[in-house]
């Protein structure tokens, strides 16, 4: 390696080269999430037009051959010549980072795409991209190859368009592109994931019509979203399969000066249900701030303070010896907080957390005022919420006592680990795996087939508690769940600390049958509700044991589904009467060597990492499948029964 370091070592990346060289800096990842991020960036521009009142319809089309098209009826990207750059504004927006109208507060008072790199990044990460702008009865277009214009912006006719132009006097922008397969891990879009995110955007932008159409199918699939109730409809949607404590969501909106002459708009909708979990979604300029921020802190503080004040004046005060905690008043809460900030300070391009210090006080004051007004006018609503919160507080106190008792018990055990756990010898969590295995028989086999240095085995007997229907004190004292909590070593519920986990891979290994599926679902429900960071950080996996053992001659193969089994048989030769096919009905039927080779050996096994791609839909699915209301579960089963394969009945 040369020690010389001079000016010739300095590389200057032209145009969008930086985007192609370091795509993760701009879209977070080159996985399917990054692929979808391209769609969201283009949609964001259209939504920004809607937020200014210039657009009320957006169309997203998944064409064949991995092509995406996004249309809007906004003002259209300007096509006139930029006075300083001396090229069309359209070309400038599409080919230069940090070029756009989002920095001009006369054009956009608030925006979700404030970094100004959105559509140019889409262009830079595409094999090709083309834009069509409908303005004053004319159509202006430009096409790019790997971000580079093929020729200047020019006019075209409706006859040459790759879509139906419709009304000749239409206005707006159409962006069409094909993601670069040399950059992305996949270029095949997931319709459901995109559809769910577009539904969310429609909820946050009252009366905006968003349509997604999948033309890759012989019969195109279409979803259309338009919610005149806005975030109030969003809360009702989230609580659709739950038992609610008050019929109408609490809804309010308001605006406050941020101290610089600009206004911060706050919109909030809340509704309580009889469950034990909270659903809290926060947005800034319609961007989902998954990690919260100052607006969430302000909301939580106001909610807790307001309900504590009403508690003091109520008949419920004598039922509780201390004030509500924040967790008490958020049990069973479904809430949407959406704010609009002229100059939001986000952490990173993905905008997952808001940092504006002035926002906390504004949100806290406004939420406190509006809740007081509402509760004063609706004493029956606040009474139901207080009653629910008192029960939650007393359950919290009982859970604290149960934790203390458990800790004292564990302190008397030198290891503090359950007897069913066969631990590994390595102490570095980053290389350790915990297999949660169904049944003592399978557990014994797994112990024989494991790598004792890196793999720990925890055997479970029987089905565990459905935590969807239980409070935390029932969870931490449950004899089936205690070994799991103790083995993982990071606590449970609000006490959970991801930094203390003892294994970075937690692998659920259950039989490939209905009972095994049920156990997997119960465990995933537990992790989702009481250790959600395990899933969010990618620590939870499903083992994939084979269904079949196929033997002929001296050769043995394992098949994980019917198609793979049939393929093995077809490739076995003409003398197929000598093929032997055995179906595994449980992990216990395998010997230690077979289980190791097929399911546990990191080199040979198949495991599936559990992702949390859409919190809104995950919440609805868990509520539907694991909640108390029967009708939605029956409907879900009827709609999806035919899609189930390898059903063991």
N, C-alpha and C positions, 0 to 999 in steps of 0.2 A: 504494500500500500504506500503510495507516494505521500510525503509529508508536505509537498508543495500545495499551497492554497492561495489562489490569486483571482483576479477578476474573471479569468477565463473559466473558472469553476462555477460561476454564477449563471444559472439557467433562467431565462425569461420565457415564460409560457404565454403564447399569443392567443387571443380570442378565448375560446372555451376549452383550451387544452388542459387547464388546471382542473376543470370539472371532470374531464375524462380520466385524468391521471389519479385524482383523489375523489371519486364520486361519493364516498362515505361522508366526506366533510359537508356535502350539500344535501344529501337525501338520507343520511344515516346508515344505510345498508344497501347491498346489491342483491339481497334476497327478494322474495316476492313482495315484502313490505316496501322495499325501495321502488320496485316496479310500480306498485300502486301509488306511491308518493308522487310519481310523475302525473298521474291522473288528478290527484288532489291539488297539485300546484296549478294546473290549468283550470280546474273547477274553481279554485280560490279566486282567480282573476275575475271569473264570471260572477261569483258571489259578491266580490267587492263592488262590482257594478250594481248588483241588486241592493246592497246596503246603502248606496247613494240614491236609490230610487230610479235607476235607468234600465233595470233588467228584471223581468218577472218569470222567465222560462230558461231552463238549462237542459240540454239533452246530452247524454253520454251514450255512445254506441261502441260496442265491442264487435268490430268487423272480423271477418276471417283473416287468417294468416297473421294473428297477433297485432292487428292494427287497431288503434283507438281513435275515436273522433269525439270532440267536445264542441257543442254549438251553444251560443247564447244570443239573446236579442238585446244586448247592451249597446253602448255607443259605438263600439268598434275601436280597435287599436288605431290611433292616428297614422295616416300614411303620407302626410305632407313632409317636406324636407326640413330636417332639424337645422336651426340657424347656425349652430356652432359646429356640429359634426358633418354637415353637408351631405347627409344620406337620409333616406326615408326613416321616419320615426319607427315604422314597423320593423325595418331591418335592425335598427338600433336596439329595440326592445328584445328582439329574438336572438341577437348575437353578442350582446355586451352584458356582463355581470353588473349589477347595481345600476341598471338603466331602467327607468319606468316612471309611472305617474304617482307611485305611492309616497314619494318624497315631497310631493307638491300638495300641501294641505288644502289648496283651493280645489284640487281635483278629487282628492280622497280625504275626507275628515278622519275616517277610521278605516283600517284595512287589516286583513288577515295575512297579507303577504308583504309585510313591511321590510323584509330583508332585500327585496327587489331583485332576487336572483331566480325566481320561480320558473317562468316560461323559457328563459334562456338556458337554464339547466336541463329542462326537458328536451330542448333542441340539441344541446351538446351531448346528451346521453342516448340519442336516437340514431338508428341507422339512416333514417331520413325523416324529415318533418316538413309539413307544408301548412301555410296559413292563408285563410281567405277572409277578407274584410268586406262586409257589405255596407256601403255608405252612399247615400244620395242616389240610389238607383244604379250604382256602379259596383263592380266586384274587383277588388285589388288582391293580388296574391304574390307569394314568394315561396320558393321551395329550397330546402337545405339538405345537404348531404354531410352527415357527421358534423352538423353545426355550421357548415360553410355554405353561403348562398350560391345557388347555381347560376342565377342571373338577377338583375335588379328587380325591385318591386314593379309590377306592371298590372295592367287591367286584363281581365279575361271575361269570357261569356258564360252564361249559365249552362250552355250545352256542353262545356268541357269540364264541368265539376264532377267529382267523385261522390256526390250526394245530391239530393233533390233540393234545388235552391228555393222552390216554393214561390212565395210572393216576390215579384221583382223589385218591390219597394222595401223589402225587409232590411233590417239593419242588424249589426252585431258581428261577432267574430267566430270563425270555425278553425279549430286547430286539429290537425290530423297527423299521427306519427306512428312509427314502428320502433319500439325500443331495441337497442343494440344488444344482440345476443352474445357478443364478445365481452360485454360488461356485466350483464345480469345473469344470475344463476338460472333463472327461468324467464321466459317472455310470455308465458301463458297466464292471463289474468283470471282471478277468481271472482266470478260474478257475484256470489253471495257476500263476500267481504266488501266489495265496492258498493253493492246495494245497501248494505247496512250503514256504511259511513255516509252515503248520500241521504239516507233517511234521517240520520242525525242532523246533517246540515239543513235539511228542509224543516225539521222541528225548530231549529234555532233562528230561522229566517221566515217569519210568519208570512203565509200566503205565497211564498216562492214555490213555483212548480218545478220539480226536478224529475226527469225521466231517465231511466237507464234501460237500454235495449241490448240484448245479446243476440247477434245475428250469426253466431257460429253454429247455431243449431238449425235443424231442418225446419222446426217450428220455433221462430224467435220468441224468446222470453222477455217480458216487459214488466217493469215495476214503475209506478208513477206515484210520486210523493208530493203532497200539498196539504199543509196544516194551518188552517185559519186560526187555530187556538195557540199556535206557537209552542212555547215551552210548557204551557199549561197542559196542552195535549200530550207533550212528551212525558210529563209526570204520570198522566192517566195511562199512557201506553206501558210504562214501566210497572205500574201497579195493577195491570189488567187482570192477572191471575192471583191477586192477593186479596185478603179481607181488609178493607180500609176502615179507618176509625172515623173519618169524616168524608162526606160525599164529595164536596167541592174542594179542589186544591186551594191552598192559600196562595194568592197571586198578588204581586205588587211590582211597580216599577217607579224609578225616580232618577233624578239627575243632580249632580253636585259639581261645583267648580273645583278644579284640581289645584287652584292657587296660581295658575299661570294664565288664566283667562279661558281655558278650554274646559269643556264639560266631560265628566265621566258618567256614562249611563249605566244604571244597574237594573237588571230584570231578574226576578226570582219567583219560583213556584215550588211549594212544598206540600206534601201530603203524607200522613202517617198510615202505616198498616200494622197489623197485629203480629208481624214477624219480629225476629231478633237481630236483623242485620240492617245496616244503613246503605243506601244507595245515594251517593253524592257525586254529581258531575258538575264540573266548573268549566267555563269557557271565557275566553277573551277574544273579542272580535271574531267569534264563532270557532276559534281554534280550541281544541280540547286540551286543557292544561291538566294532564293526568297526574302530575306531581304537585298540583295545587299552587300555592303561592300566597301572596299577601291578601288577595281577595277572599280566599278560602279561610284564612286565619281570621279576617274581619267578620265573616259570616258566622263561623263557629262561636266566636266570642260573644257576638250579639245574641245568638240563639240561646246559649247557656245563661247569660246574664238576664235576659228577658224572662225565661221560664223560672229562674230562681226567684225573681221579683214576684211573679204571679203565684209561685208556691207559697211564699210567706203570707199572702192574703187569702189563701184557700183552705178548705177543710182538710186537704191532704197533708198539710204541714206537720200535723201530729203523728203521721205515719213514718216519718223519716227524721233521724237524729242529726243529719248533716245536710249540706247543700248538694244539689245535683252536680255531678261531674259532666264534662262534655259528652262522654260516652252514654251516660244515662239518657240525656235528652235527644240523642241521635239514634237510639234503638228503634227500629221500625220506620225510620225517616227515609223518605224518597225526596230528593231535592235537586233542582236545577238552578244554578247561578250563572247568569250570562251577563257579562259586562262589556262595554265598549270604551276603549281607552285610545286617545289620539296618539300617544307616544308610549306604547307598551315596551317594557324592558324584559325580554324573554331570555331564558338561559339556553343559548344554542339555537341552531337553525330549526330544530324540531319543535321548539317553543313549548316545552312541557311544563314550565314553571314560570310564574309571573313574579317579578322582583320589585315593581314600583312601590316604594314605601308609602306614598300618599294614598294609595288605593285602600289600604287596610282601614284607616280611619273613616274614609268616605263610606265604604261598604258597611262597616260596623255601625256607624251612626244611622244610616238610612234603614238598614235592616231592623235595628232596634226600634226606631220610630214607627215603621210600618207594621211590625209585629204587634206592638203595643196597641196601635189603632185597631188592628184586625181582631185581636183577642178581646179587647174591650167590647167590641160589637158582637162577638160570637163566643159568649161564655161557655156554651156547650162544647165547642171545639177545643178550647184551651183546657177544659175540665177532662176531656178524654185523653189529651196529650199528657197532662199532669199525672193522671192515674197510671198511664202506661210508663211514664218516666219514674214514678215512685217504685213500681214493680221492678224496673230495670236497676234502680239504685240499690234496692234491697238484695237483688240477685248479685249485684257487683260485690256487695259487702260479704254475702255468703261465699262467693267465689274466692274472695281474698282470704277468708278463713280456711277454705279448702286447700288453697295453694300453700298457705303457711303450714297446714297439717302435712301436706305431701312433702314439702321441703324438710320438715323435721323428720319424717319417716325416711327420706332419702339420705339425710345426714347420718342416720344410724347404719346405713349400708355403705361400706367403704367404696364400692364402685358407683353406687347411685344408678345402676342400670338394671333393666328388667332381666329376670332369669331366662326368658325365652330368647334373648338376644345372644347370638354367637358373634362376638365382635371381631373386627380385623385387628391386626397388630400395628399397622401404619397409623400414625397420629395426625398426618397432614390431611385435612378435610378435602383439599382440592383433588386428591387422587383416590379418595375412598368412596366406596359404593355401599348403599344399604338396600338389600333386597327384602321387600315386605312380601312374604310368601303365605299363600293360603294353605292351611292345614299342616298338622305335624308330620304327616307322611312326606309331603312335598318338601317341607322344611328340612327333614332329615336327608333327603336326596340332595337338596341344594347345598347343604353343609358339606356333603361328600364331594360335590363337584366344583366348589368355589376355589378361588385363590385366597387363601387364608390371610395373606398379607394385606390385600386391598379390599376384599369383599366381606361384608357383614350380612348375616341372615337373621331376620326377625320373623318367627312363625306366629301366625294368627289362627285361632280356632273359631269358626262360626262367623256369622255376619255381625257387623258392628252397628253402632248407633247411627241413625240418620240425623245428622247434626242440623239439618235444615229446620227441624222442628224443635230444637232445644237451645236453651240459654247456656252461657259459658260454664256456669257452676256444674251443670249436668255433664258437660263435655269433659272437663278436667278431672272429674271423679269417676268417669266411666272406666270399668276394668278392661274393656277392649281397646280403648284409646290411650289409656295411661302408658302402656308399653311403647306406643308409637311416639308420644310426646317425649318420654324419657330418652328413647333411643336417638331421636333427632337432636335433642339437647338444647333447643333454642327457645323453649317456652311455648306459649299458646295464646291466641287472641291478642289482646293489647300488650301482653308481656313478651310477645314473640320478637326475637332479635336475630335477624338473618346472619349477623356476624358470628353467632355462636353455633351455627349448624355443624354437626360432626361429619357430615358426608355431603359432597357436592352433587352426587347422583343418588337420587332416591327412586328406586325402580320397583314398581308394583308388578309382581309376578303371580298371576292367577290363572286358573284353568281356562281353556278356550271354549267355555260353554256359558249357558245363561247365568248360572250361579257365579261363575268367575266374572262375568260382565257386571253383575250386580255389586260384587265386592269392589271392583275397580271404580264403579260409579260412587259408591259410598265413601271410599277413600278420597276420591277427587273432590267430592262435596266437602269433606272435612278439610282438605288442604285449601280449597278455594275460600272457605268461610273463615278459617281460623289460622291459616298460615299462607295467605295469598302470595306473599313475596317468594315463596318456594316456586310457585308457578311463574310469576312475573319474571324472575331471574333465571328461569330455565333449568331448575334443579329436579323437576319431576319427569319421570319416564315410565313408559309401559313396556314390559318385556313382551316379546312376540314368540311364544313357543309354537312349534310346528303342529299342524293338525294330523299329518300323515307321515308314515314311514314306508317308503317304497323300496323293495329289494328285488334284484334279479341277478342271478349268477353270484358273484362275490362282491357286487356293488350295492351300496345302500345310499339312498337319497332321502332328504326330508322336504316335505312340501307344506307351505304355510296357508294354502287355500286350494280349492278344487281345480282352478285353472292351472296352477303350478303342478299339481298331482297329474292331471291329464297330459300335460306337456312332457313330464318325465316318462310316463307310460308310452306315449307316442314315440319318444326317442329311444326307447329301450330295444328296438329292433322288431323283426317280424315274429319272433318266437315268444309272443306275449303271454302264452299260457304259463310261463315260468315266473311271471311277475307276481310278487306278493305285496299286497297293500294292507297296512294296519293303521287304524285310526286311534290316536291318543285321546282318551276321554278325560285325562287328568295328568297333572305334572308328576304325580306319584307313580304313574305307570312307567316313567323313564328311569333308567338307572343313572347314577351320578355322572358317568362319562357322557351319556346321551344328552343330559340336561346341560352339561358344561359346553359341549360342542355346538348345540343348537340355540341355546338361550342365554348363556352366561359368559362365555368367552368373548371378550371385547373385540377380538379379531374376526370371529365368525358369526356372532349373534346379530339379530335384528332388534333394535329397540326404537321406540317412537317417543320423541320429546314432546311434552305437552306445552302448547303455546296458548297465551291469552291474547288473541288478536282483536277481539271486540268485546269489551266489558259489558256493553248494553245487552247484546244478544246472549252472552254467557249468563248474565243475571236472569234473563227471561227463561233460558233453558233449564237452569238449576231450579228455579221457582216452579216451572211447569212439571218437571220430572220428579222432583223431590219434595214439593210442597204439599199442603193439606187439601187443596182443591182438586177434585177428581176429574171433573169434566174436561179441562184443558189437557190433562195427561192422556185421557182416553182419545181425544181428538188428535193429539200428536202421534200416538201409536197407530191409529187408523190411517193417518196420512203417510206415515213412514214405514209401515210394516213390510211393504213389498220391496223396499230397498235393502232389507236386512239379508245378509248372506251368511252361510254356515250356522244357521239357527239350529241349536240342539234341542229338540223337543221329544 
